[in-house]
Structure formats: C-alpha cells, structure tokens
Amino acid sequence: MSPAMNLVAETERENELPESLSQKGVIYLCKKGIENVPTKYILPPLERPNLSYTSTNSSSHNLNLPIIDFSQLQGSNRSHVLNSLATACEEYGFFQLVNHGIPNQVISNMFDVAKRFFKLPFEERSKYMSTDMGSAVRCGTSFNQNKDSVFCWRDFLKLSCQPYSDVLPLWPSSPTDLRQTTFDYSKELKNLYLMLVDAILENLGLLENSKEEDESKNGSCGLEEFEDGSQLIVMNCYPSCPEPELTLGMTPHSDYGFLTLLLQDQLVKGLQILHGGNWVNVEPIPNSFVVNVGDHLEIFSNGKYQSVLHRVLATSTSRISVASLHSLPFNRMIQPAPKLVNEANPSRYKPTDFASFLDYNSSSEPRQKSFLDSRKLT
C-alpha cells in the first residue's frame, strides 16, 4: 500500500480512535499530503458554508463595517466618534479601528513570528499541545478537542498574558523572538483596549463616579479593574484546504470576553459575521483591527450591546490571524452594571465568571451563543 493510501486509511480509522491523527492538527495532516478533507473535519450538509452564496467575488455579500477613527477619539471630534462607536456596538457588534497608533513594525513582527511558529516541526509545536482549556499556554486544533464532534480547519496557539512574571517563562522558546515579540504586541494592544473601554464606559454613562460606586461594593466596575483584567493572545493558522466547501476554519460562535481586537490577514478574506440574517464577508482594511463585542460586554451592558455570531471560512490559501481577547480579571463576577438596571429594564443575565465559562465549555460542545444563552434570565 502506498504512503498516500496508508494515510487515507489511517485518517478514516481516526473516527473510532480518541487519540487520532486529527488530534495532531490540520498542519500535521496537510504536511502529510492529504488531498481530501478527513471525515473528522466534514460538517453535516446543513452546517456547511454555501460557497456559491458567500463567494468573495460577490460584492453584494461583502460588508463594510463601521469605521472608527481612533485618533479622533482624542480630539475635538470625540463626541461624534463616541456616537459612531455606540451605533457600531448596538447595530453591528463589530467595527473596524483605524489610525490606532500601533506601530506598523510591532504588527508586522507579530504576524511574522506567528507564521514562523506554525512552520515549526510538529515535534516542537507538540510540546505545547494540551486539551486543558485553563492552561496558560495551549497549542491545539479546533475549539474543544475533547468534545467537538466535528473539528474546525484551524490550528492555534493561545497565550495567557497575566501576570507576565508567571506566564512569560511558559511561553514557547521557539522561535527565539516569540516571547519578546508577543510581549511587545500584547502591551500595545492592552493600552489600546483600555482606551476603547474608557470610551465604551462613557457611552454607557458609567464612567463618572465609577470608582466610588465600585468601592461601595454594589457590583459596579471602574476602569481600574479593566487595567488588571485578563488578556489572551490567540494566534490562528488556517492552512490551505483542498475542499473548503465541506468545512469551516471556525464554526459560528461569539467571543466570551469583553472585547476582541483581531488582526486579520489583509490579502485573503475569511472572516464572516451574521448580519441581517445573512453571512457576510468582512472586508479587510490595511493596518486596521476588527473589534467585536464579547459575551461579557453584552452581559455588562444588560443587552444594550450584543455579541454577534461570526465564523471563519476555510480557503484554498493559507491564512494567519492574531486575536487579542480582553475582559475583567478571571475571578471577577460579570453582571449587568447596576446603573443600567431598573424597574423598566430589569437584569437580563445571571452573574458569571471565567471559571463558569471554562466549566461549561469543558463539559459540552460549544454551539453558537450557547454559553451566553445559559446565562440569560429571560
């Protein structure tokens, strides 16, 4: 039997084996020369992307997200930009952030080191592979390798960013510049995130006197808590797919945190959001970040701002993206801000924390906004 036929036979057998080839990730399979999508990655027909509908050549299915000029948030045009930001969070759950001030070199270095990490031999990357969703460093594939009935066409590296003194020594030592590059990038993104949070709190009417309210222990939240909040850097690799119509890079989901700042590939479209009942492509803008509302912000705003389902297409061209996921400290209970709750607008969500999210996702297969739905009171 030829090596190619051997691999096909081994790939077919993996459906019955918990420790299978698929657990090694998409990059491993692609380097072995597969010519078809393995069964473990094939979605049921009704869950597959309709590529004739979502074709990137069809401009009618592309979406120009609201554009927020970050530089104008600091100037005399701030009130206008704040209004645009509020509209983006309420009506889209996503926006593109331009003129953000992050040096181009910091961004290009981050992209470059992510690409080089995913090009490392499997033996090197496998040192960081784990199915423990609470691990400070985790390399893997899909979402939840323990529970996913069908795997996503992606490999990832997730790095917890706090406290740096504890986690930096745990980050991969290869490529040799990964730690320093990711550290520099994460610090820049944290500062940018905090300035966005400042604007969001102002829009929600929560910035004024927030410190005093927080000290009164009534469940409010001041900006200083966000400064000590959680941050997770996720490097995603979506290898070239031989049959992109059968699978997805990431299935429909919402992000669990407060805000996600995504650095997406500028050359190849892949990100789609559910808008107006349709899946639409997000047009890449050079040197921009795609920012989206997470489940925690939806809870915190008592539903005023809503996290939105999004997914990633598998494509015939390999893609890299880097997401920076931010929220409050891991042990902080997230609940609707008291100022946003009254008789006419009662609390819509149970309090939750990061541990609850991990427990939920560790025990079930994540489906769309299933975790957030489990937190709803009505």
C-alpha positions in Angstrom: 0.0 0.0 0.0 1.4 3.4 -1.0 2.2 6.1 1.7 -0.7 8.2 0.5 -3.2 5.2 0.7 -1.8 4.4 4.1 -2.5 7.9 5.3 -6.1 7.8 3.9 -6.7 4.5 5.7 -5.3 5.9 8.9 -7.4 9.0 8.6 -10.5 7.0 8.0 -9.8 5.0 11.1 -9.5 8.0 13.3 -13.3 8.4 13.7 -13.2 5.5 16.1 -10.0 6.4 18.0 -9.9 9.2 20.6 -6.2 9.7 20.1 -6.2 10.0 16.4 -4.4 11.8 13.6 -6.9 14.6 13.8 -5.7 15.4 17.3 -2.3 16.4 15.8 -3.9 19.2 14.0 -4.5 20.4 10.4 -1.0 21.5 9.8 0.2 18.0 10.5 -2.3 16.4 8.1 -1.5 18.9 5.4 2.2 18.3 5.6 1.4 14.6 5.2 0.0 15.4 1.8 -3.7 14.8 2.2 -5.8 15.6 -0.9 -9.2 15.4 0.7 -10.7 16.7 3.9 -10.7 14.0 6.6 -14.1 12.8 7.8 -13.5 14.3 11.3 -13.5 17.8 9.7 -16.5 17.4 7.4 -19.6 19.3 8.6 -23.1 18.0 8.3 -24.6 19.3 5.0 -26.8 21.9 6.7 -23.8 23.4 8.6 -21.5 23.7 5.6 -20.7 27.1 4.1 -22.7 27.7 0.9 -19.7 28.9 -1.1 -21.8 29.8 -4.1 -23.6 32.2 -1.8 -20.6 33.5 0.2 -18.3 33.8 -2.8 -15.7 36.5 -2.2 -16.3 37.6 -5.8 -19.9 38.6 -4.9 -19.8 42.2 -3.7 -23.4 42.0 -2.6 -22.3 39.7 0.2 -19.5 41.8 1.5 -19.9 44.1 4.5 -18.3 47.4 5.1 -18.3 47.6 8.9 -18.5 50.9 10.7 -15.1 52.5 10.7 -13.9 54.2 14.0 -11.0 56.6 13.6 -9.2 56.1 16.9 -7.1 59.3 16.5 -10.3 61.4 16.5 -11.4 60.0 19.9 -8.6 62.0 21.4 -9.6 65.3 19.7 -12.4 67.9 19.3 -14.4 65.4 17.3 -14.7 62.9 20.2 -18.5 63.3 20.7 -19.2 62.4 17.1 -16.8 59.4 17.3 -18.4 58.2 20.5 -21.8 58.3 18.8 -20.4 56.2 15.9 -18.9 53.8 18.4 -22.2 53.4 20.2 -24.1 52.7 16.9 -21.5 50.2 15.9 -21.8 48.3 19.2 -25.6 48.4 19.1 -26.3 47.6 15.5 -23.3 45.5 14.3 -21.4 44.3 17.3 -18.3 44.8 15.2 -16.3 47.7 13.9 -13.0 48.4 12.1 -10.5 50.5 14.1 -8.1 52.7 12.0 -5.4 55.2 13.0 -5.0 53.3 16.2 -1.3 54.3 16.7 0.1 50.8 17.0 3.5 50.9 15.1 3.5 49.0 11.8 6.7 47.2 12.9 5.0 45.8 16.0 2.2 44.5 13.9 4.4 43.0 11.1 6.7 41.4 13.7 3.6 39.7 15.3 2.4 38.4 12.0 5.9 37.2 11.1 6.5 35.3 14.4 3.1 33.7 14.3 3.8 32.4 10.8 7.2 31.0 11.8 5.7 29.3 14.9 3.2 27.3 12.7 6.1 26.4 10.4 8.0 24.7 13.2 8.2 20.9 13.1 5.3 19.1 14.7 7.6 17.7 17.4 8.4 21.3 18.5 4.8 22.5 18.5 3.6 19.4 20.2 5.5 20.4 23.4 2.7 22.9 24.0 -0.3 20.8 23.0 -2.9 20.5 25.6 -6.6 19.8 25.9 -6.8 21.7 29.3 -8.8 24.8 28.4 -7.5 26.6 31.5 -3.8 26.1 30.6 -1.7 29.3 30.4 -0.1 28.1 27.1 -2.1 25.9 24.8 -1.4 24.7 21.3 -4.1 22.7 19.6 -6.8 22.4 16.9 -10.5 23.1 16.5 -12.3 24.5 19.7 -12.5 21.7 22.2 -10.7 18.6 21.1 -12.4 16.6 23.9 -16.0 17.4 22.9 -16.1 18.7 19.3 -18.0 16.1 17.2 -16.5 17.8 14.0 -13.2 19.6 14.1 -12.6 23.1 12.7 -10.0 23.6 10.0 -7.5 25.6 12.2 -4.6 25.2 14.5 -3.9 27.7 17.2 -1.6 28.9 19.9 -3.2 30.5 22.9 -1.1 32.5 25.4 -2.3 33.9 28.7 -0.8 37.3 29.3 -1.1 37.8 33.1 0.7 38.1 35.2 3.7 38.4 32.8 6.1 37.4 35.5 4.4 34.0 35.8 3.5 33.2 32.2 6.4 34.5 30.1 8.7 31.7 31.1 6.0 29.2 30.0 5.6 30.7 26.5 7.3 28.9 23.6 11.0 29.5 23.4 11.0 28.9 19.7 11.0 30.9 17.5 13.6 32.6 19.8 11.9 36.1 19.4 8.4 34.8 20.0 8.3 35.8 23.7 9.6 39.4 23.2 7.5 40.0 20.1 4.3 38.8 21.7 5.1 40.7 24.9 5.6 43.9 23.0 2.4 43.3 20.9 0.3 42.4 23.9 1.3 45.5 25.9 0.4 47.8 22.9 -3.0 46.0 22.5 -3.8 46.3 26.2 -3.3 50.0 26.2 -5.4 50.4 23.1 -8.1 48.2 24.6 -8.2 50.3 27.8 -8.8 53.5 25.8 -11.6 51.8 23.9 -13.1 50.7 27.3 -12.9 54.2 28.5 -15.0 55.3 25.5 -17.5 52.5 26.0 -18.0 53.2 29.7 -18.6 56.9 28.8 -21.2 55.9 26.2 -22.9 53.7 28.7 -23.0 56.5 31.3 -20.8 54.5 33.6 -17.5 56.4 33.7 -18.5 59.2 36.0 -18.1 58.3 39.7 -17.4 54.7 38.7 -14.6 54.4 41.3 -16.8 55.4 44.2 -19.5 53.0 43.1 -17.1 50.2 42.8 -15.8 50.9 46.3 -19.3 50.7 47.6 -19.4 47.0 46.6 -22.6 47.3 44.7 -21.4 45.5 41.6 -20.3 48.5 39.6 -17.0 48.5 37.8 -14.4 51.2 37.4 -11.7 51.5 34.7 -9.0 50.4 37.2 -10.5 46.9 37.2 -10.1 46.6 33.5 -6.4 47.6 33.9 -5.9 44.5 35.9 -8.1 42.4 33.6 -7.4 39.3 31.6 -5.8 39.2 28.2 -5.3 36.2 25.9 -3.3 36.3 22.7 -4.6 33.7 20.2 -2.6 33.0 17.0 -4.6 31.2 14.4 -3.4 29.3 11.4 -5.9 28.2 8.7 -4.0 26.0 6.3 -4.9 25.7 2.6 -8.0 23.5 2.4 -8.5 21.1 -0.5 -12.3 21.1 -0.1 -13.3 24.3 1.6 -17.0 23.7 0.8 -17.0 20.9 3.3 -15.6 22.5 6.5 -15.0 25.8 8.3 -12.0 27.4 9.8 -14.1 28.3 12.8 -17.8 27.4 13.2 -20.3 30.1 14.2 -19.6 31.4 17.7 -19.5 34.5 19.8 -16.5 35.6 21.9 -16.8 35.1 25.6 -14.8 38.2 26.8 -15.4 41.9 26.9 -13.8 43.0 23.6 -11.7 41.2 21.0 -9.2 43.0 18.8 -8.4 41.0 15.7 -5.5 41.4 13.4 -6.7 39.6 10.2 -4.9 38.7 7.0 -5.0 41.6 4.7 -4.9 39.6 1.5 -7.3 36.8 1.9 -10.9 37.2 3.2 -12.1 34.6 5.6 -14.0 36.3 8.5 -17.8 36.4 8.2 -20.4 37.8 10.5 -24.1 37.1 10.7 -25.8 40.4 9.8 -29.4 40.9 8.8 -29.8 37.1 8.8 -27.1 36.6 6.2 -23.4 35.5 6.4 -21.4 38.4 5.0 -17.7 38.8 4.4 -15.8 41.4 6.4 -13.7 43.5 4.0 -10.1 43.7 5.3 -8.8 47.3 5.7 -4.9 47.6 5.7 -3.4 48.4 9.1 -6.7 48.1 10.9 -8.1 46.0 13.7 -11.5 44.3 13.6 -13.0 44.9 17.1 -16.1 42.9 18.3 -18.3 42.9 21.3 -18.0 39.8 23.5 -20.4 38.0 25.7 -19.1 39.7 28.8 -19.8 43.2 27.4 -23.3 42.1 26.4 -23.9 41.0 30.0 -22.3 44.1 31.4 -24.4 46.4 29.2 -27.5 44.4 30.1 -28.1 43.6 26.4 -27.6 47.1 25.1 -24.5 46.0 23.2 -24.8 42.4 21.8 -22.1 39.9 20.9 -22.6 38.7 17.3 -22.2 35.3 15.7 -19.2 35.1 13.4 -17.3 32.3 11.6 -14.2 31.8 9.5 -14.2 30.2 6.1 -11.7 27.6 5.1 -10.0 28.7 1.9 -7.6 27.4 -0.8 -5.0 29.9 0.5 -3.3 29.6 3.9 -4.2 32.4 6.3 -2.9 33.7 9.7 -4.8 35.9 12.2 -4.0 37.1 15.7 -6.7 37.8 18.2 -6.3 39.7 21.5 -9.2 38.8 23.8 -9.8 41.0 26.8 -12.1 41.1 29.8 -12.1 41.7 33.5 -10.0 39.6 35.9 -10.6 35.9 35.7 -12.1 35.8 39.2 -14.3 38.8 38.7 -18.0 38.2 38.5 -19.5 39.7 35.4 -23.1 41.1 35.8 -25.2 43.9 34.4 -23.9 47.3 35.6 -26.3 48.4 38.4 -26.8 51.8 36.7 -28.3 50.0 33.7 -30.8 48.0 35.7 -34.1 49.4 36.8 -37.8 48.5 37.0 -38.3 49.2 33.3 -35.1 47.4 32.4 -34.6 44.5 34.8 -31.4 42.4 34.9 -31.4 40.0 31.9 -28.4 37.9 32.9 -27.1 35.8 35.8 -23.7 36.8 37.2 -20.8 34.8 35.7 -17.1 34.5 35.7 -14.3 33.0 33.6 -14.4 29.7 35.6 -18.0 29.2 34.7 -17.2 29.7 31.1 -14.4 27.1 31.3 -16.6 24.6 33.1 -19.3 25.0 30.6 -17.1 24.6 27.5 -15.1 21.8 29.0 -18.3 19.8 29.6 -20.1 20.5 26.3 -19.6 21.2 22.6 -19.7 24.9 22.1 -22.6 25.9 19.8 -23.1 29.4 18.6 -24.0 31.5 21.7 -24.9 28.6 23.9 -22.9 29.7 26.9 -24.4 33.2 26.8 -27.9 31.7 26.4 -27.2 29.7 29.6 -26.7 33.0 31.5 -29.9 34.6 30.4 -32.7 35.1 32.9 -35.4 35.7 30.4 
